[in-house]
Amino acid sequence: MKMASTASDALSKSIETLSGDEKSAYQELSTLSARIRQLDESYYGGGRPGGDEARDTATSEVSDDEYDALARREAELCTKHPNLLALLEEESGLGKRATRYGGRVGQLYEESVAPDGAEKGAKGKGSKPKKSRKSTATAKRKKRRHLENAPMQSLDNAMDEEEAVAWLNRVRRLLMASHREDMGGEAEEEGNSTITIPVQVMAEPKIDGLSLSLRYQLKESEPKSGESAYDFVWGATRGDGTQGEDVSAAVKSAWMGDSEEGHFSIPKTLIVPTQGIDRDPPELIEVRGEVVLPQMAFEEFTKNATTANNTMQTFSNARNAASGILLRSKEPTLEEEIEQTRFLRSRLEFYAYDIVASSVAASIDEPSSWLQHAVGDNGEAMRDSLTDFGFRVPSPVVMQSLDISLQKEVNESDVTDLLEYHRSLMAARDESAQSTHKGKADGPEADISYHIDGVVYKLSSFAERQVCGSSSRTPRWAIAHKFPPQCAVTRLLDIDIQVGRTGALTPVAILEPVDLGGVMVARASLHNFYFAKKMLLPDTAPEDGSSTSNATASVKKGVSVLVSRAGDVIPQVMKRVFDDEEEIAPAEYSDERISLEAPVECPACGSLTTFEFVSPPRKKKDGKRNNKKKDSDGESNGDVAIDTMEAEEGELDDADAESGQVLRCSGPQLLCQPRAVNALVYAYSRAGLDVKGLSKSKLRHLMEEEIIRFPSDLFVVFGGKSEDETSGSIEVLSKIADLAGWGELSSQNLAESVRTVASEGVPLSRYIYSLGIPMVGTHVSQLVASAYGSADSFLEALEDASKHDGTITPDENDGESNKMPFAALTGEDGSEKVKGIGPSAIESLLSFSKEKVLMKAARDLANALNVHDDSSHQTAALDSGSSQQSLQFEGMTVVFTGTLPGMSRTKAQNAAKALGAKATPSTVSKSTSLVVEGEKGGKKARQARELGVRVIDSSEFMALIDG
């Protein structure tokens, strides 16, 4: 401490001669260097930076990512201000040991950025003197379509061990469900719940490279007995998964030449053993893998990037370099450039991880079946086959065996080999990037020569992969367990308030641009306002213990913050770097401050904002807890669905805020421009007005052109209940057809769909649903429709409610003016209270009724199309005097399968509910009371009969609802 004080005194005298900007930069550099020295002392004293030993020196706990970010920021300042570095070395008395940049600890981690004015590029070792110019025209790069039955999919990400284990449990449920189905339901019987299935999970490095697919075609010549030969046709990048850019010339140049060193790793011909396979081979095979540039080669190119007259482009990381070398936009024309390109491409490496085949029959299982016979039925066997063909494969690999069951979930202790493998590869990755603070990684993972950003876990068995299947984007049988996010230090310049399409108001940090993993980041998430304050404000309080809640929360412009890219995608502000930031902010920002207060009004529409707490139940000021209850449709039907409070100072306590607060615009979606498109998507959806041909992007086009603003606008434009085409609608059709992504056919289809909906009409429940009233989803809409019966009655109830004083608790005087709104729902009119509609739904209806613009939009929509009265309300009205009404399906659970003539599935389900059915699920179980079998019913009807559940046909069902 005495030495630090002496250094500080000397520093104070020296910095007086510096300019304002230099003074702030010097203060930042000295503070950074001092902090890193503390972390180093703690680390080498026996603990990792920020561990228990560090706390003895009052050093804040930091992650390795943060340490690396601090070191990079120190190096950046030293490089930009060499005079300040020299001053620090002199004034501190530490010389070169003052900073890591000066060489105090190990080698320096430096970003691969060429200095201003440096020549870009690197001459390869195989470069030759210029000889002659060749006239080589460069054709536009072709697009190659991947196999239709096997697109190049992406992987879902697990950002921590918990998410990786959650994926394993999803796989467990899929496999056990298939197993129960194979056993015909026997696994659910008592005594079979302990059945286990052995599963093997393979783990291999997740290569951070350029995805590549190699197409091979079956040779036409007569193959040798017991084998099939396939010749290379083309190579293409992943692209959008269905097609990519042709890189065949680069593939041949890089990996198919004659090589004295023997490092070419893509064979021209594949010889596939087919002994004993009694079916024709597929016409096409594709081998998938990743192209990488080894780190050593990348560092060599970077080192030579400033060589004079060098044409090699500089890149920020090895992955970008691999892409740039393989995908050079223009093929070289000079012989010297040709030789250099050939040399650069020869340093690339291709690692294969999958092989797929085209369909050879109508069955989609055919290629998989042939492959399983030809290259093996599991991941290990496929790796062996790829190696036999001559490909490199990612290494090392770990296999984890586990037994899964219906009852027991997988936990971390069941997959220790996988998680330890992830940790060891992460250590190897970190060691290669920052060897100063890591020990040499043991085992084969230390020999990985390329950049990895995680580990891939996948089921080994191809049969189990087929059971799990894939979504439209990712396979369910594999996942990428990513490494922790990368970090960097930069300055906070402002905070922008972003209004999302769900109404959430999110603070977004505006940053001094910083290179983060090869991407320039200028904006980053601050999560929410509570965490923004927690991260950016000093953790101090008045000595007398008085509250500071009335003070305006703000921070000085230019404070240093730690930024990360979570999963290498979304930038986030993690924390403020220094506690005493006031002395470090640049002089140019000295008088400017950034507010951290949550806005009271939405910046988009001016409506009041509210805090919503959507985490576990929490205490309110009266000490009671709010519990969230949901009905079968996932809608809130309990006392309180979402705890809200206005964004006023002093409303939050730490426990509430920490558990998950979201600041939202309280105004209606339709009246808040960033959210209005979601309201229209909701209104026109299948559960609402069911207008075909309207995606979110197309709706956004129509809104931007001011063609629509409210749901009724489309019906007004295209004639509404009248099918006559007006001159106005013709003009609008022409305007829509000219919009990007539309065209004449799409606009005509939209007009026809709108007119069909308007003339045929919609049920009252779907009309109510389309209004987008919070807490009034599909189920509650049906209940409301049943209570009111017609659009006129419903709108009249809304009009009456709009005159209410705003409370939903009746006055003790019980006067006429205080009559409860929506009496038909609450039972205040003498009828039975509608079950399933709680105060939250009533309050939402009441709030809707008080918005004049929304009420007008509701009336306009009712006038623009036919809204059918609710039949269940009519039936109830006719039979209201009879307590002995007979309901055919009362209390039953009814399942529909197949097609019912002249009736949609939704209409059939509604009819069953009108006759007393309590539920109409989509699956058959022991609790099922009745199954209605239509045309092509199949599986569900068979399951019902096996379980002894009554099955009726469609004609019997129609007779029941008609009679």
C-alpha positions, 0 to 999 in steps of 0.5 A: 500500500505504501508503494502504491501511495508513492507511485500515485504521488509521482504520477499526479505530478507528471500527468499535470503536463498532459492534455485532457484526453491524454490525462484520462487515457493515462489514468485509465492505463494506470488503473488498469495496470494496477488492477491486473497486477493485483490479479496476477499477484493473487493468481500466482499466490495460489488461486485463480484471479478473483478467488479466495486469496484475491479477496484478501487484497480487496480484489473483485472477483473476475472471470477468465474472460474478464481478465483477458478483456482487461489485458486486451484493453491495456494492450490497446492503450499501450499501443495507441499511446506509447508515450503514456506507456513510457511515462507509466514505466518511469513513474511507477518505478517498475519499468517493463514490469509495469504492464503485461504489454511490456512483458511482465508476464508471459507473452502478450495477447494481441489482436490481429489488426494491421496498423494504419497504412500497412499493406494488407496480405501475406506472401506465401512461402511458395510464392514465385516471381511474376512471369506472365499474365494470363487471361482468366475470366472469372465466372459468377459463382454458381449455387449448388443445391444440397440433397433435398432429403438431407439439408445442412441444418444448424445445431441448437446451443446449450450455453451451460451444463444445465441446458446440456442436461435439459437437452438429454432429458428431451432426448430421453422423453422422445426415446421413451415415448417411442419405446412405449409406442413400440410396446403398445402401451405396456411400458405404462402398466404397473411394474414396467415403469423401471424399464431402461434403455441403454444409450450412447452419446458421442462428444466431439469438438465443435469446430469454428470453421466454414461448413462445406458439403462435398457431392459425389456421384455413383460411377457409371462404369461396372464396379468391382464386386462388393463395392461401389465407386463415387466420383467427386462432382462439386463442393459447396458452402452451407449457404441457407441449408438448402443451397450454397455457393460452389467452391469446387475449383478451390476444393480441387486446388486445396486438397486434390492436387499432387502433394509431396507433404501428403496433407491433402485430405479430400479424395477424388473417388470414394470406394464404398464397401457394399458386400452383402447389401441387397439393394441398389446404391444411391445415385448421390452421396454428400460428405459434410464437414468444416474448413479451418485454417490451423491457428499456427498458419493463421499466426504466420499469415498475420505476422507477414500481413504487413510485408510490402507488395503483399496481396494477402488480405488481413483477417481478424480471426482464423475462421474469417481467414479460412472463408476468405481464402476459400471464397476469394471473390476473384480468381487470380490471373497472374501466375505469381498470384495463382501460386500464392492462392494455391499455397494459401489454400493448401494450408486449409484443412477439411474435417468431415463429420457426416455423410448422407445419401440421396433417396433411391426409392419413395421411402425416405428411410431408404438412404439411411438404411443403405448408409447403415449397411455401407458405413455403419449404424452409429457415429463411431462406425461412420467416423471409421468409414470417413477415415478409411475414405481418406478424410480427417475427422474431428478429434478427440472423441468421448463416448458416454454410456447411460441408461435412461428410464421413464421415471428418472431424469438425467442429471449432471452426475450421469454424464460426468465424462461429457461435461469433463470433456467440455471443460478439458477442451475449453481449457485447451482453447483458453490455453492456446489463446492466453497461455500466461494464465493457464497450465498446459492442457493434458491429453490429446485435446491439447493437440487441437490445431484449429479454433473450437467454440464448444463441444457437439453432443450427439446420439451415436445410434442412427436408429435413435437419431431417426426416432428423435428426428429434426425440426425445420432448423435443427436436429433434435438428436444433437446439440452444441454445448458452447464455451462461455462468451467472449469479453472486451472492455469499451466505453458507454456513450449513451442508453437507448430505450428499445420498444419490442414487439411485445411491448417490453422496454429494454435499455440498450447500451450505445458503446464506443465500437469495439472488436469482439470476436471479429465483430465490431460491437456498438450496441449491447443489451443492459437486460433491464433497468434494475440490472442496469443500475446494479451494474453501472452505479457504485455500490455505495450508500450514505453513511447515515443510512438514509435512503437515496431513492429520491436521487436521479440515477445516472452515470457519467458518460464514457465509463468503461464497461465489460461487454460480452457476446453471449453465445457469440451472437447477442452483445451484453454489458456484463459489468462496470470495470472500475469502482471509481469511474469518475476519475477515468471518464474522458475529458470530452464527456466530463460534463455529460451524464446518462440517465438510468431511470426507467421511463414513465411513458413509452417513447413510442406511443406515450402510454404509461409504463408498468413493471411486470414480474413474471418469475415465481410468486413473490410477496407484495407490500401487504405480505401476501403472495400472488400466484399465477394460475393457468387454464388448459389453453395456457391463459391466465384464469386465476386471481392474478396472472401478472403482477404489475405496478407503475414505474414509480420511484420506490415501488421496487425492492431488490427481491422483486427486481432481481427475480425478473422484472420487465418494463412494458408499455401499458397501452394497447398493441394497436396504438403502439407502432412497434407492437401494432404489427403483432396485434394484426398478426394476432387478429388475422391468425387462424384462431382469429379472422383466419385471413390467408396469405398474410405473414408478419413481413407482409403485414409490415409492408401494408402498414408502412404503405398506410394501407391498413392500420386496424383489422377492419381496414382490409375488409373496407378496402376489399368490399367487406360483406359485399363481394363487389370490386370497387375502383378503390380496391382495384387501385389498392390491389395494384399498389400491393402487387408492386410491393416487394415480395407480393406480386399480382397473384399474391395480392389477388389471393389476399383480396379473395381471402378477405372477401371470403371471410367477410361474406362467410363470416366468423363465429363470435368467439373468434371475433372476440379473440381477434380484438387482442384483449389481454387475458382473453385468448381462445378459451376465454373468448369462447366463454365470453361468446357463450355468455353474450351470444351476439356481437351486438350484445357483447359490444353493448356490454363493453359500452356499458362498462366504459361508463364504469368508474374503473374498479371491479369491486362493488360499492357498499351502497350498491347503488345503480351507478356502481353496478358491476360491469360484465354482469353476464360473466360475473353472475351479477345479473342473477345468472350463474357465474361463468367459470374460468373467467377471473378478475384479470380477464374482467379487468382487461375487458374493462380497460379495453372498453375505456379505449375509444380508439379500440372500441371504434375499431371493434365496432368497425370490424363487426360492421365489416363482416358477418359475425355469427351468433354463438349457438351454445348461448342460443341453446342455453337460452332456449333451455334455461328453464329446464334443469333436466337438460340432457347433454350427450357428452357431459363430463366426457373427454372426447378425441377426434381422429380422421376427417369428418365430412363437412365439418372441420376439426375445430367445429367438431370439438366446439360441437362436442363441448356444446354437448357437455364435453369437458375436454377435446385433447389431441391424444388418446389415453386411459382418461379418454371417454370417447373417440370419434373416428372419421375417414382415415382415422387410423392410429388413435382409433386403434389405440382406443380399442386397445385401451377399451375406449368406446369408438363411434364413427362420424355418422353416429357423431353427426346424428348425436349433435343433430338430434 
